[in-house]
C-alpha cells in the first residue's frame, strides 16, 4: 500500500486523484481530518484507510512494514506564522521520525520541500546539495523546510530511494481551503469575479516596477506528474527543484486570468502588507537542470495554458480534481 500525508490538502488530494486515475486505490490517507474545510477535496477519491496525523506514528509502528511507498506531502505551510515551535513539531520533528522509520524499513520516500528555503535568492536557486547549507530562508516556514533538507543530507543511512522536491509557486484545483495561503491565481480570480478588477502588491524596490515582481508559477498537474515520475523510476535520489525554470510577472498572471474569463484587465496596486514585506521574494526561478538529468523530459504547462485550464475547468465550475 501507498501512504500519502497531507492527503486532504491541495497537492496531496490532487496526488490521490492522479493515483486513482492510474488504478491505484490501496492508499492510506494521513491528515488532520478535523479541518472540515478540506473535506470536499476527498469527494470521489478511492482509498483504503484514513489516519489522523496525530495517530500516524503509532499506526506505522504496527502496520508500517506493509507500506511500499510514502509521499510525505503534509506540512504546516503558513508563511506568515511566526511560532517556530509549530514548525519544529510539524515540519521538522514529525518529518525526521517519518524519514527514520522508512530508512530502517528500507521503504522509498518522496517528501515536500519548498522554494521558501531560498530566501531572497542571494545564493541563487540551484538545487546543488553543496549549496543547501548556505541558504538563508526569510521566515520560520522556510527555515523548517531547509533544516529538514540539511538533516536529510547529513544522514549516513537513507531509504533505498528518497527524493525531496522543492515546490515553487504551485497553483491549481483543490486549494480553496488555504485561505490567505492560496495562490495569487485563486485570489485574483475571486477579486475579478466580485469587483471586476484585481489588486496587486506594488513594488517597494526601485529595480522592480509595480507588478513586475516575478515568480516561478507551476501548475499542480505538472507537480503531480513529477511525483509520479520519481515514484515509477525510483532512481537518482536527491533534492530537486520543482518549478518550470521560467519566472513570470504578476501582471502576466492576472492578464491571463482576465483573458480566461473574457474580461478587460483592470489592475490596481496596493502596498505589500507590513507583516510580509521584509520577507517578500521579488524573484524566484527554479534551476531545473538536475530534474531534467533525472530523465524527466515532459514540457511544463505554460502559465497561460495552466490558468486557462484551472479557471475554465475548475474555478468557473466550482469543481475539485
DAQUICOR-V416576 format. One record per backbone hydrogen bond with DSSP energy under -1.0 kcal/mol. CO is the residue of the C=O (numbers start at 0). NH is the residue of the N-H. E is the energy in kcal/mol with one decimal. If there is no record, write none. Layout:
co=CO nh=NH e=E
co=CO nh=NH e=E
//
This chain:
co=0 nh=67 e=-3.3
co=0 nh=68 e=-1.0
co=1 nh=27 e=-3.1
co=2 nh=70 e=-3.0
co=3 nh=29 e=-2.4
co=5 nh=8 e=-1.5
co=8 nh=12 e=-1.8
co=9 nh=13 e=-1.5
co=10 nh=14 e=-2.3
co=11 nh=15 e=-2.2
co=12 nh=16 e=-2.3
co=13 nh=17 e=-2.2
co=14 nh=18 e=-2.6
co=15 nh=19 e=-2.5
co=16 nh=20 e=-1.8
co=18 nh=23 e=-2.6
co=19 nh=22 e=-2.1
co=24 nh=26 e=-2.3
co=25 nh=1 e=-2.0
co=26 nh=47 e=-2.3
co=26 nh=48 e=-1.4
co=27 nh=3 e=-2.5
co=28 nh=50 e=-3.2
co=29 nh=5 e=-1.6
co=29 nh=6 e=-1.9
co=30 nh=32 e=-1.1
co=30 nh=52 e=-2.0
co=31 nh=34 e=-1.7
co=33 nh=35 e=-1.4
co=34 nh=37 e=-1.6
co=35 nh=38 e=-1.7
co=37 nh=40 e=-1.7
co=38 nh=41 e=-2.0
co=39 nh=42 e=-1.2
co=41 nh=44 e=-1.9
co=48 nh=28 e=-3.3
co=50 nh=30 e=-1.6
co=51 nh=54 e=-1.9
co=52 nh=55 e=-1.5
co=54 nh=58 e=-2.1
co=55 nh=59 e=-2.8
co=56 nh=60 e=-1.9
co=58 nh=62 e=-3.2
co=59 nh=63 e=-2.3
co=62 nh=65 e=-2.1
co=63 nh=66 e=-1.9
co=68 nh=2 e=-2.4
co=69 nh=109 e=-2.4
co=70 nh=4 e=-2.4
co=70 nh=72 e=-1.4
co=71 nh=111 e=-2.0
co=81 nh=83 e=-1.2
co=82 nh=86 e=-1.1
co=83 nh=87 e=-2.5
co=84 nh=88 e=-2.1
co=85 nh=89 e=-2.7
co=86 nh=90 e=-2.0
co=86 nh=91 e=-1.6
co=87 nh=92 e=-3.4
co=88 nh=93 e=-1.5
co=91 nh=95 e=-2.5
co=92 nh=96 e=-2.1
co=93 nh=97 e=-2.0
co=94 nh=98 e=-2.9
co=95 nh=99 e=-2.6
co=96 nh=100 e=-2.1
co=97 nh=101 e=-2.3
co=98 nh=102 e=-1.8
co=99 nh=103 e=-2.7
co=100 nh=104 e=-1.8
co=101 nh=106 e=-2.6
co=102 nh=105 e=-1.3
co=107 nh=69 e=-1.4
co=108 nh=162 e=-1.6
co=109 nh=71 e=-3.5
co=110 nh=164 e=-2.5
co=112 nh=166 e=-1.0
co=113 nh=116 e=-1.4
co=114 nh=117 e=-1.9
co=115 nh=118 e=-1.3
co=117 nh=120 e=-2.1
co=120 nh=123 e=-2.1
co=124 nh=286 e=-1.5
co=127 nh=130 e=-1.8
co=130 nh=133 e=-1.6
co=131 nh=134 e=-1.1
co=138 nh=142 e=-2.3
co=139 nh=143 e=-2.4
co=140 nh=144 e=-1.9
co=141 nh=145 e=-2.3
co=142 nh=146 e=-2.8
co=143 nh=147 e=-1.7
co=144 nh=148 e=-2.1
co=145 nh=149 e=-2.6
co=146 nh=150 e=-2.3
co=147 nh=151 e=-2.7
co=148 nh=152 e=-2.1
co=151 nh=154 e=-1.5
co=160 nh=108 e=-2.0
co=161 nh=237 e=-1.5
co=162 nh=110 e=-2.9
co=163 nh=239 e=-3.3
co=164 nh=112 e=-3.2
co=164 nh=166 e=-1.3
co=165 nh=241 e=-2.6
co=166 nh=114 e=-2.7
co=167 nh=169 e=-1.4
co=168 nh=217 e=-2.8
co=170 nh=219 e=-2.6
co=174 nh=177 e=-2.0
co=177 nh=180 e=-2.2
co=178 nh=181 e=-2.0
co=182 nh=186 e=-2.0
co=183 nh=187 e=-2.8
co=184 nh=188 e=-2.5
co=185 nh=189 e=-1.9
co=186 nh=190 e=-2.2
co=187 nh=191 e=-2.6
co=188 nh=192 e=-2.4
co=189 nh=193 e=-2.1
co=190 nh=194 e=-3.1
co=191 nh=195 e=-1.9
co=197 nh=267 e=-2.7
co=199 nh=269 e=-2.7
co=204 nh=207 e=-1.8
co=208 nh=211 e=-2.3
co=210 nh=250 e=-1.8
co=212 nh=249 e=-1.3
co=214 nh=216 e=-1.1
co=214 nh=247 e=-2.8
co=215 nh=168 e=-1.8
co=217 nh=170 e=-1.7
co=218 nh=221 e=-1.2
co=218 nh=222 e=-1.5
co=219 nh=223 e=-2.4
co=220 nh=224 e=-1.8
co=221 nh=225 e=-2.1
co=222 nh=226 e=-2.2
co=223 nh=227 e=-2.4
co=224 nh=228 e=-2.0
co=225 nh=229 e=-2.2
co=226 nh=230 e=-2.0
co=227 nh=231 e=-2.4
co=228 nh=232 e=-2.3
co=229 nh=233 e=-2.3
co=237 nh=163 e=-2.1
co=239 nh=165 e=-3.6
co=241 nh=167 e=-1.9
co=247 nh=214 e=-2.3
co=248 nh=252 e=-1.8
co=249 nh=253 e=-2.5
co=250 nh=254 e=-2.2
co=251 nh=255 e=-1.8
co=252 nh=256 e=-1.5
co=253 nh=257 e=-2.6
co=254 nh=258 e=-2.1
co=255 nh=259 e=-2.0
co=256 nh=260 e=-1.4
co=257 nh=262 e=-2.7
co=258 nh=261 e=-1.3
co=265 nh=197 e=-2.2
co=267 nh=199 e=-2.8
co=269 nh=201 e=-3.3
co=272 nh=275 e=-1.5
co=272 nh=276 e=-1.3
co=276 nh=279 e=-1.3
co=281 nh=213 e=-2.7
co=287 nh=291 e=-2.3
co=288 nh=292 e=-2.0
co=290 nh=295 e=-1.3
co=291 nh=294 e=-1.2
co=301 nh=305 e=-2.9
co=302 nh=306 e=-2.5
co=303 nh=307 e=-2.2
co=304 nh=308 e=-2.3
co=305 nh=309 e=-2.6
co=306 nh=310 e=-3.0
co=307 nh=311 e=-2.5
co=308 nh=312 e=-2.4
co=309 nh=313 e=-1.3
co=309 nh=314 e=-2.4
co=310 nh=315 e=-3.2
co=313 nh=318 e=-2.4
//
